[in-house]
Amino acid sequence: MSYITQELTENCFTIYHEVGHNQNGIRLDAFLMQIFDKRSREKIKKSIQEGKITIERTQSPHLHLGSLKPSTSLFAGDKVQITSIKRQESEVNFKYKVLFEDNDIFIIDKPPNLPVHPAGKYFFNTLITHLKTHNANQEYYLVHRIDKETSGILILAKNKSACTHLTEQFAQRKTKKTYLAIAHGVTPQEFEINDPLKKDEFSSIKVKMRVAKIEDDAQEALTQFKRLEATKKFSLLLCTPKTGRQHQIRVHLAHAGYPIVGDKLYGVLEKETLLLPRHALHSHTISFTHPKTNKITKFVSPLPDDLKEFLDSQT
């Protein structure tokens, strides 16, 4: 579990990341590599040595910090503070729709071109920072993540208890999610892909995944697909991931020969021209147990206008 708060000055800002229980014992440099996936280990090491990283540890007087090193072990509850210089960022789309809000959860329909959390070249122009800036007294905790270009339903928690409850549901696969995707080609009416995934060690892009074998340290990944509509060249698919691997739907469809339209990372059929400015993937439905009422709660977001217009143009 982690959360982000911020303090800003004219030219710099600080950002806090809390170490979750599942990260207990992780090295400081490895923790920072998870947050800043586009930075090299050497740059992270330099930031630690230059004093740009500090740690607040209040959970136990027996867990002494000492001088910070890349190998410093972190403990659940540590707050890692990072100081950075404010830089110009690309414009994003903050026109999200609030689907539901109470004292425990905050559900939105996210537009494309909106990063969810600070990472890489985005800090200020992210959903989490935007929410915190407009409501400084409220914390927002990420329960799950969807890519910057992916649109649709996103769940945030408003307190640690709700976050713990919801993240456990995701970890134990008690939530149910579906996505809508527009893929190249006419797919079978119904099919599933059961191919393990791992980080693509052959790619210079750190977040890229690939199909591999379990014996090669890949993780189980299963996605079910149902074709809802088809044109001569494209299929609208209902995608049901049974596991929650990074880029799972995108990798599985590309591996099967039906890459998602507009996918810059896995859309190998689009090297010449991208047919859409973003990949055609949309978080369509999600159901879970409410952390306070224990009632099954479901939200639905229909196919957005940009993807509808693309499909209509192909008929």
LINGITA-V715782 format. One record per backbone hydrogen bond with DSSP energy under -0.5 kcal/mol. NH is the residue of the N-H (numbers start at 1). CO is the residue of the C=O. E is the energy in kcal/mol with one decimal. If there is no record, write none. Layout:
# LINGITA-V715782
<<NH;CO;E> <NH;CO;E>>
This chain:
# LINGITA-V715782
<<4;140;-0.6> <5;16;-0.5> <7;14;-1.3> <9;12;-2.7> <13;84;-2.3> <14;7;-2.1> <15;82;-2.1> <16;5;-1.5> <17;80;-2.2> <18;3;-0.9> <19;78;-2.8> <23;20;-1.6> <24;21;-1.2> <25;74;-3.0> <26;23;-2.3> <28;72;-1.9> <29;70;-2.3> <31;27;-2.3> <32;28;-2.2> <33;29;-1.9> <34;30;-1.4> <35;31;-1.1> <36;32;-3.1> <37;35;-0.9> <39;36;-1.7> <44;40;-1.9> <45;41;-2.5> <46;42;-2.2> <47;43;-2.1> <48;44;-1.9> <49;45;-2.3> <50;46;-2.1> <51;48;-1.2> <52;47;-2.3> <53;47;-0.6> <54;81;-2.3> <56;79;-2.7> <57;55;-0.6> <63;60;-1.1> <64;62;-1.3> <72;69;-1.8> <74;26;-2.6> <77;19;-2.5> <78;75;-2.6> <79;56;-2.3> <80;17;-2.9> <80;78;-0.6> <81;54;-3.1> <81;79;-0.6> <82;15;-2.5> <83;52;-2.2> <84;13;-2.5> <86;11;-2.8> <93;113;-2.9> <94;92;-0.7> <96;94;-2.0> <97;109;-1.8> <99;97;-0.6> <99;107;-2.5> <100;107;-1.6> <102;105;-2.0> <106;156;-2.8> <107;100;-2.9> <108;154;-2.2> <109;97;-3.0> <110;108;-0.7> <110;152;-3.3> <113;148;-0.8> <114;148;-1.9> <115;125;-0.5> <119;122;-1.8> <122;119;-2.2> <126;124;-1.8> <127;115;-2.5> <128;116;-2.1> <130;126;-2.4> <131;127;-2.7> <132;128;-2.3> <133;129;-2.6> <134;130;-1.7> <135;131;-1.0> <138;135;-1.9> <141;157;-3.0> <142;2;-0.5> <143;155;-1.2> <144;155;-0.7> <151;281;-1.6> <152;110;-2.7> <153;283;-1.8> <154;108;-2.1> <156;106;-2.0> <157;141;-2.7> <158;104;-2.6> <163;159;-2.1> <164;160;-2.7> <165;161;-2.2> <166;162;-2.5> <167;163;-3.0> <168;164;-1.9> <169;165;-1.2> <170;166;-2.1> <171;167;-2.6> <172;168;-2.2> <173;170;-1.3> <174;169;-3.1> <175;169;-0.8> <176;287;-2.1> <178;285;-2.0> <179;239;-2.6> <180;282;-2.7> <181;237;-2.0> <182;280;-1.8> <183;181;-0.6> <183;235;-2.7> <184;259;-2.7> <185;233;-3.7> <187;185;-0.7> <191;225;-2.0> <193;223;-2.8> <195;221;-0.7> <197;219;-2.4> <198;210;-2.0> <200;208;-3.0> <201;199;-1.2> <203;200;-1.5> <206;204;-0.7> <208;205;-1.4> <210;198;-2.5> <212;196;-2.0> <216;213;-1.9> <217;214;-1.6> <218;213;-1.4> <219;197;-3.1> <223;193;-2.4> <224;240;-2.3> <225;191;-3.2> <226;238;-1.8> <227;189;-3.2> <228;226;-0.5> <228;236;-3.1> <229;236;-1.3> <231;234;-2.7> <235;183;-2.3> <236;229;-2.8> <237;181;-3.3> <237;235;-0.6> <238;226;-3.0> <239;179;-3.3> <239;237;-0.6> <240;224;-3.1> <241;239;-0.6> <242;222;-2.9> <243;222;-0.9> <248;245;-1.7> <251;247;-2.9> <252;248;-2.6> <253;249;-2.3> <254;250;-2.0> <255;251;-2.7> <256;252;-1.7> <257;254;-1.2> <258;253;-3.1> <261;182;-2.6> <263;260;-1.8> <264;262;-0.8> <267;263;-1.6> <268;266;-2.2> <270;267;-2.3> <271;268;-0.7> <275;273;-0.5> <280;261;-2.7> <281;279;-2.0> <282;180;-2.6> <283;151;-3.5> <284;178;-1.6> <284;282;-0.9> <285;178;-1.6> <286;299;-1.9> <287;176;-2.2> <288;297;-2.2> <290;288;-0.5> <290;295;-2.9> <294;290;-1.9> <297;288;-3.7> <299;286;-2.4> <301;284;-3.2> <307;304;-0.5> <308;304;-2.1> <309;305;-2.9> <310;306;-1.4> <311;307;-2.1> <312;308;-2.8> <313;309;-1.7> <314;310;-0.6> <314;311;-1.4> <315;312;-1.0>>
